[in-house]
Amino acid sequence: MQDEPDAAYLAHLFQVDGLYAVIKQYYPHADDAQAGLLMEFLLHGLSEFSLISKKGVERGGYAFADMLGSMLNISFSEEEDI
């Protein structure tokens, strides 16, 4: 969220599996603030190439998600024919 403190925002970014590892692979000397910026930049880039989805959130900010994972987790109701 846009009104979230920087420390909480960075903590959310570091929770994304593999994201920090990619940044450290290509920018090994980046400090936490720089790594946070690069991680967000990477997420936006992945969404522009439709590798992940990006949705605007009502309170301000963006939510990123795995598009394939969300498609595979579709639950059909009992009333629908499959």
C-alpha atoms as an extended CHARMM CRD file, in Angstrom:
* protein
*
        82  EXT
         1         1  MET       CA              0.0000000000        0.0000000000        0.0000000000  PROA      1               0.0000000000
         2         2  GLN       CA              1.1410000000        3.5260000000       -0.6680000000  PROA      2               0.0000000000
         3         3  ASP       CA              0.5650000000        4.6460000000        2.9230000000  PROA      3               0.0000000000
         4         4  GLU       CA              2.5580000000        1.7180000000        4.3200000000  PROA      4               0.0000000000
         5         5  PRO       CA              5.8420000000        2.4920000000        6.1270000000  PROA      5               0.0000000000
         6         6  ASP       CA              9.0030000000        1.7410000000        4.1640000000  PROA      6               0.0000000000
         7         7  ALA       CA             10.1060000000       -1.0040000000        6.5680000000  PROA      7               0.0000000000
         8         8  ALA       CA              6.8190000000       -2.8910000000        6.1890000000  PROA      8               0.0000000000
         9         9  TYR       CA              6.9190000000       -2.4060000000        2.4190000000  PROA      9               0.0000000000
        10        10  LEU       CA             10.4400000000       -3.8620000000        2.2190000000  PROA      10              0.0000000000
        11        11  ALA       CA              9.4170000000       -6.7530000000        4.4530000000  PROA      11              0.0000000000
        12        12  HSD       CA              6.6290000000       -7.6390000000        2.0010000000  PROA      12              0.0000000000
        13        13  LEU       CA              9.0440000000       -7.5130000000       -0.9350000000  PROA      13              0.0000000000
        14        14  PHE       CA             11.5550000000       -9.7670000000        0.8110000000  PROA      14              0.0000000000
        15        15  GLN       CA              8.7910000000      -12.3540000000        1.3830000000  PROA      15              0.0000000000
        16        16  VAL       CA              8.4350000000      -12.9910000000       -2.3710000000  PROA      16              0.0000000000
        17        17  ASP       CA             10.2550000000      -16.2530000000       -3.1040000000  PROA      17              0.0000000000
        18        18  GLY       CA             13.3270000000      -15.8050000000       -5.2940000000  PROA      18              0.0000000000
        19        19  LEU       CA             12.9060000000      -12.0770000000       -5.8550000000  PROA      19              0.0000000000
        20        20  TYR       CA             15.7700000000      -10.9750000000       -3.6020000000  PROA      20              0.0000000000
        21        21  ALA       CA             18.0080000000      -13.7470000000       -4.9770000000  PROA      21              0.0000000000
        22        22  VAL       CA             17.5940000000      -12.4410000000       -8.5250000000  PROA      22              0.0000000000
        23        23  ILE       CA             18.4820000000       -8.9110000000       -7.4480000000  PROA      23              0.0000000000
        24        24  LYS       CA             21.5410000000      -10.0710000000       -5.5030000000  PROA      24              0.0000000000
        25        25  GLN       CA             22.6780000000      -12.1460000000       -8.4880000000  PROA      25              0.0000000000
        26        26  TYR       CA             22.8530000000       -9.1080000000      -10.7740000000  PROA      26              0.0000000000
        27        27  TYR       CA             23.4200000000       -6.3410000000       -8.1850000000  PROA      27              0.0000000000
        28        28  PRO       CA             25.4500000000       -7.9460000000       -5.3700000000  PROA      28              0.0000000000
        29        29  HSD       CA             26.4490000000       -4.6200000000       -3.7820000000  PROA      29              0.0000000000
        30        30  ALA       CA             22.9270000000       -3.1550000000       -3.5530000000  PROA      30              0.0000000000
        31        31  ASP       CA             21.8600000000       -2.1870000000       -0.0350000000  PROA      31              0.0000000000
        32        32  ASP       CA             18.3390000000       -2.9400000000        1.2480000000  PROA      32              0.0000000000
        33        33  ALA       CA             16.8280000000        0.3100000000       -0.0460000000  PROA      33              0.0000000000
        34        34  GLN       CA             18.3190000000       -0.1720000000       -3.5040000000  PROA      34              0.0000000000
        35        35  ALA       CA             17.3100000000       -3.8360000000       -3.5160000000  PROA      35              0.0000000000
        36        36  GLY       CA             13.7390000000       -2.8260000000       -2.6500000000  PROA      36              0.0000000000
        37        37  LEU       CA             13.6060000000       -0.4350000000       -5.5790000000  PROA      37              0.0000000000
        38        38  LEU       CA             15.0600000000       -3.0510000000       -7.9170000000  PROA      38              0.0000000000
        39        39  MET       CA             12.6420000000       -5.7260000000       -6.6720000000  PROA      39              0.0000000000
        40        40  GLU       CA              9.6570000000       -3.4570000000       -7.3300000000  PROA      40              0.0000000000
        41        41  PHE       CA             11.0660000000       -2.5780000000      -10.7510000000  PROA      41              0.0000000000
        42        42  LEU       CA             11.4120000000       -6.2850000000      -11.5440000000  PROA      42              0.0000000000
        43        43  LEU       CA              7.8020000000       -6.9650000000      -10.5030000000  PROA      43              0.0000000000
        44        44  HSD       CA              6.5170000000       -4.1810000000      -12.7480000000  PROA      44              0.0000000000
        45        45  GLY       CA              8.6580000000       -5.4680000000      -15.6300000000  PROA      45              0.0000000000
        46        46  LEU       CA              7.3740000000       -9.0240000000      -15.2150000000  PROA      46              0.0000000000
        47        47  SER       CA              3.8010000000       -7.7460000000      -15.2570000000  PROA      47              0.0000000000
        48        48  GLU       CA              4.3930000000       -5.7260000000      -18.4350000000  PROA      48              0.0000000000
        49        49  PHE       CA              5.4380000000       -8.9280000000      -20.2080000000  PROA      49              0.0000000000
        50        50  SER       CA              2.3830000000      -10.7640000000      -18.7710000000  PROA      50              0.0000000000
        51        51  LEU       CA              4.4710000000      -13.1690000000      -16.7050000000  PROA      51              0.0000000000
        52        52  ILE       CA              2.6280000000      -12.0870000000      -13.5410000000  PROA      52              0.0000000000
        53        53  SER       CA             -0.5650000000      -10.1200000000      -13.0720000000  PROA      53              0.0000000000
        54        54  LYS       CA             -0.7990000000       -6.6210000000      -11.6320000000  PROA      54              0.0000000000
        55        55  LYS       CA             -3.9830000000       -5.1500000000      -10.2180000000  PROA      55              0.0000000000
        56        56  GLY       CA             -4.6330000000       -1.7650000000       -8.7060000000  PROA      56              0.0000000000
        57        57  VAL       CA             -5.8260000000       -1.8330000000       -5.1170000000  PROA      57              0.0000000000
        58        58  GLU       CA             -8.6040000000        0.4680000000       -3.8710000000  PROA      58              0.0000000000
        59        59  ARG       CA             -6.5320000000        1.8690000000       -1.0040000000  PROA      59              0.0000000000
        60        60  GLY       CA             -3.7000000000        2.7670000000       -3.3650000000  PROA      60              0.0000000000
        61        61  GLY       CA             -0.8790000000        0.6320000000       -4.6230000000  PROA      61              0.0000000000
        62        62  TYR       CA             -0.6720000000       -2.5920000000       -6.5890000000  PROA      62              0.0000000000
        63        63  ALA       CA             -1.0940000000       -6.2960000000       -5.9660000000  PROA      63              0.0000000000
        64        64  PHE       CA              1.0020000000       -8.7360000000       -7.9960000000  PROA      64              0.0000000000
        65        65  ALA       CA              0.0530000000      -12.3840000000       -8.4540000000  PROA      65              0.0000000000
        66        66  ASP       CA              0.9980000000      -15.5180000000      -10.3510000000  PROA      66              0.0000000000
        67        67  MET       CA             -1.3410000000      -15.6490000000      -13.3610000000  PROA      67              0.0000000000
        68        68  LEU       CA             -0.9610000000      -19.3660000000      -14.0570000000  PROA      68              0.0000000000
        69        69  GLY       CA             -1.3750000000      -20.2700000000      -10.4070000000  PROA      69              0.0000000000
        70        70  SER       CA             -4.5560000000      -18.2380000000      -10.1510000000  PROA      70              0.0000000000
        71        71  MET       CA             -5.9600000000      -19.9310000000      -13.2770000000  PROA      71              0.0000000000
        72        72  LEU       CA             -5.2020000000      -23.4000000000      -11.9170000000  PROA      72              0.0000000000
        73        73  ASN       CA             -6.8730000000      -22.6320000000       -8.5840000000  PROA      73              0.0000000000
        74        74  ILE       CA            -10.2890000000      -22.0820000000      -10.1420000000  PROA      74              0.0000000000
        75        75  SER       CA            -12.9870000000      -23.7460000000       -8.0950000000  PROA      75              0.0000000000
        76        76  PHE       CA            -16.1010000000      -24.8460000000       -9.9200000000  PROA      76              0.0000000000
        77        77  SER       CA            -19.4040000000      -24.8710000000       -8.1040000000  PROA      77              0.0000000000
        78        78  GLU       CA            -21.4130000000      -28.0780000000       -8.0080000000  PROA      78              0.0000000000
        79        79  GLU       CA            -24.0790000000      -26.5700000000      -10.2440000000  PROA      79              0.0000000000
        80        80  GLU       CA            -21.7500000000      -25.9970000000      -13.1980000000  PROA      80              0.0000000000
        81        81  ASP       CA            -21.0970000000      -28.6470000000      -15.8230000000  PROA      81              0.0000000000
        82        82  ILE       CA            -17.4030000000      -29.3430000000      -16.2200000000  PROA      82              0.0000000000
